[in-house]
């Protein structure tokens, strides 16, 4: 699922993810028509394409299908980030540049995620806002001994995850 969704595919998937229940083409169509003029057959084709690509599963309900997301929007975003990062010839530099683009809220979300995934980082804990933002802030990120990864591997199955 790493390929980025097109604009209309994203609009359809946004509804499927938000509603978090099986949806029909008609339901998606009616919601999309609040924003734009669009034909039933267009939405039907997009949803069929999403099914063919593995983004949604469908079940017959009378003469129609009900579509359900195969994964979450968070999993989709993670797959996109992973794909972009894996294509970099310098992953550490790509991460540093990405972190530099983050808003304060995104940085806090990153710290929260790291607290969940890694109980402690080498040398202590996850930095809090304002820590590690001066010169040398990138030291240890992507380099070093990889102790954090080893600690996660050594943990009991499911611990901290």
TORGULUM-815861 format. One record per residue (C-alpha): x, y, z; residue number from 0. Coordinates in steps of 0.5 Angstrom, whole numbers. Each point is the difference from the previous one (the first is absolute). Example, Ala and Ser with C-alpha at 12.3 -4.5 7.8 and 13.67 -1.06 7.14 Angstrom:
<drentis>
+-------+-------+-------+-----+
:     x :     y :     z :   i :
+-------+-------+-------+-----+
:    25 :    -9 :    16 :   0 :
:     2 :     7 :    -2 :   1 :
+-------+-------+-------+-----+
</drentis>
This chain:
<drentis>
+-------+-------+-------+-----+
:     x :     y :     z :   i :
+-------+-------+-------+-----+
:     0 :     0 :     0 :   0 :
:     6 :     5 :     0 :   1 :
:    -3 :     4 :    -7 :   2 :
:    -3 :     6 :     2 :   3 :
:    -7 :     1 :    -2 :   4 :
:    -3 :     5 :    -5 :   5 :
:    -4 :     6 :     2 :   6 :
:    -7 :    -4 :    -1 :   7 :
:     3 :    -6 :     3 :   8 :
:     2 :     3 :     6 :   9 :
:    -7 :     4 :     1 :  10 :
:    -3 :    -7 :    -1 :  11 :
:     5 :    -3 :     5 :  12 :
:    -1 :     6 :     5 :  13 :
:    -7 :    -2 :     1 :  14 :
:     1 :    -7 :     0 :  15 :
:     5 :     1 :     6 :  16 :
:    -4 :     5 :     3 :  17 :
:    -7 :    -4 :     0 :  18 :
:     4 :    -6 :     3 :  19 :
:    -6 :    -5 :    -3 :  20 :
:    -2 :    -3 :    -6 :  21 :
:    -2 :     5 :    -5 :  22 :
:    -4 :     0 :    -7 :  23 :
:     2 :     4 :    -6 :  24 :
:    -6 :     4 :     1 :  25 :
:     2 :     2 :     7 :  26 :
:     6 :     3 :    -3 :  27 :
:    -3 :     3 :    -6 :  28 :
:    -5 :     4 :     4 :  29 :
:     6 :     2 :     5 :  30 :
:     4 :     2 :    -6 :  31 :
:    -5 :     4 :    -3 :  32 :
:     0 :     5 :     5 :  33 :
:     7 :     2 :    -2 :  34 :
:    -1 :    -1 :    -8 :  35 :
:    -4 :    -2 :    -5 :  36 :
:     2 :    -8 :    -2 :  37 :
:    -3 :    -6 :    -3 :  38 :
:    -2 :    -6 :     3 :  39 :
:     4 :    -4 :    -5 :  40 :
:     6 :     4 :     2 :  41 :
:    -1 :    -2 :     7 :  42 :
:    -1 :    -7 :    -1 :  43 :
:     6 :     0 :    -5 :  44 :
:     4 :     3 :     5 :  45 :
:    -2 :    -5 :     6 :  46 :
:     1 :    -6 :    -5 :  47 :
:     7 :     2 :    -1 :  48 :
:     1 :     1 :     7 :  49 :
:    -2 :    -7 :     1 :  50 :
:     4 :    -3 :    -6 :  51 :
:     6 :     4 :     4 :  52 :
:    -1 :    -3 :     6 :  53 :
:    -2 :     6 :     4 :  54 :
:    -7 :    -2 :     2 :  55 :
:    -4 :    -7 :     0 :  56 :
:    -7 :    -1 :    -2 :  57 :
:    -6 :    -4 :     1 :  58 :
:    -7 :    -1 :    -4 :  59 :
:    -6 :     4 :     4 :  60 :
:    -6 :    -2 :    -5 :  61 :
:     2 :     3 :    -7 :  62 :
:     6 :     5 :     3 :  63 :
:     6 :    -1 :     4 :  64 :
:     2 :     2 :     6 :  65 :
:     8 :     3 :     1 :  66 :
:     4 :    -1 :     6 :  67 :
:     7 :     3 :     1 :  68 :
:     6 :    -5 :     0 :  69 :
:     4 :     4 :     4 :  70 :
:     0 :     6 :     4 :  71 :
:     2 :     7 :    -2 :  72 :
:     6 :     0 :     5 :  73 :
:     2 :    -6 :    -4 :  74 :
:     0 :     3 :    -7 :  75 :
:     4 :     6 :     3 :  76 :
:     5 :    -4 :     3 :  77 :
:     1 :    -4 :    -7 :  78 :
:     1 :     6 :    -4 :  79 :
:     5 :     3 :     5 :  80 :
:     3 :    -7 :     0 :  81 :
:     0 :     0 :    -8 :  82 :
:     3 :     7 :     0 :  83 :
:     5 :    -1 :     5 :  84 :
:     3 :    -7 :    -3 :  85 :
:     1 :     4 :    -7 :  86 :
:     5 :     5 :     4 :  87 :
:     7 :    -1 :    -2 :  88 :
:     2 :     3 :     7 :  89 :
:    -6 :    -2 :     5 :  90 :
:     3 :     3 :     6 :  91 :
:     0 :     7 :    -4 :  92 :
:    -7 :    -1 :    -2 :  93 :
:    -2 :    -1 :     7 :  94 :
:     3 :     6 :     2 :  95 :
:    -3 :     4 :    -5 :  96 :
:    -7 :    -3 :     1 :  97 :
:     1 :     1 :     8 :  98 :
:     2 :     8 :    -2 :  99 :
:    -7 :     0 :    -4 : 100 :
:    -4 :    -2 :     6 : 101 :
:    -5 :     5 :     4 : 102 :
:     1 :     0 :     7 : 103 :
:    -7 :    -5 :     1 : 104 :
:     4 :    -5 :    -5 : 105 :
:     6 :     0 :     4 : 106 :
:    -4 :    -1 :     6 : 107 :
:    -4 :    -6 :    -4 : 108 :
:     7 :    -3 :    -2 : 109 :
:     2 :     0 :     8 : 110 :
:    -6 :    -3 :     2 : 111 :
:     1 :    -5 :    -5 : 112 :
:     7 :    -1 :     2 : 113 :
:    -2 :    -1 :     7 : 114 :
:    -5 :    -6 :    -2 : 115 :
:     5 :    -3 :    -5 : 116 :
:     7 :     0 :     4 : 117 :
:    -1 :     0 :     8 : 118 :
:     7 :     4 :     0 : 119 :
:     5 :     3 :    -5 : 120 :
:     7 :    -1 :     1 : 121 :
:     3 :     5 :     5 : 122 :
:    -7 :     1 :     4 : 123 :
:    -7 :     1 :    -3 : 124 :
:    -4 :     4 :    -6 : 125 :
:     2 :     7 :     0 : 126 :
:    -5 :     5 :     2 : 127 :
:    -2 :     6 :    -4 : 128 :
:     6 :     5 :     0 : 129 :
:     5 :    -6 :     1 : 130 :
:     5 :    -2 :    -5 : 131 :
:    -2 :     6 :    -5 : 132 :
:     7 :     4 :     0 : 133 :
:     6 :    -2 :    -4 : 134 :
:     2 :    -7 :     0 : 135 :
:    -8 :    -2 :     1 : 136 :
:     1 :    -5 :    -5 : 137 :
:     6 :    -4 :     3 : 138 :
:    -2 :    -7 :     2 : 139 :
:    -6 :     0 :    -5 : 140 :
:     1 :    -5 :    -6 : 141 :
:     7 :    -1 :     3 : 142 :
:     3 :    -3 :     6 : 143 :
:     0 :    -7 :     3 : 144 :
:    -8 :    -1 :    -1 : 145 :
:    -1 :    -2 :     7 : 146 :
:    -7 :     2 :    -1 : 147 :
:    -2 :    -5 :    -5 : 148 :
:     4 :    -5 :     4 : 149 :
:    -4 :     2 :     6 : 150 :
:    -6 :    -1 :    -3 : 151 :
:     2 :    -7 :    -3 : 152 :
:     2 :    -2 :     6 : 153 :
:    -7 :     2 :     4 : 154 :
:    -5 :    -6 :     1 : 155 :
:    -5 :    -1 :    -6 : 156 :
:    -5 :     6 :     0 : 157 :
:     3 :     4 :     6 : 158 :
:     0 :     7 :    -1 : 159 :
:    -4 :    -1 :    -7 : 160 :
+-------+-------+-------+-----+
</drentis>
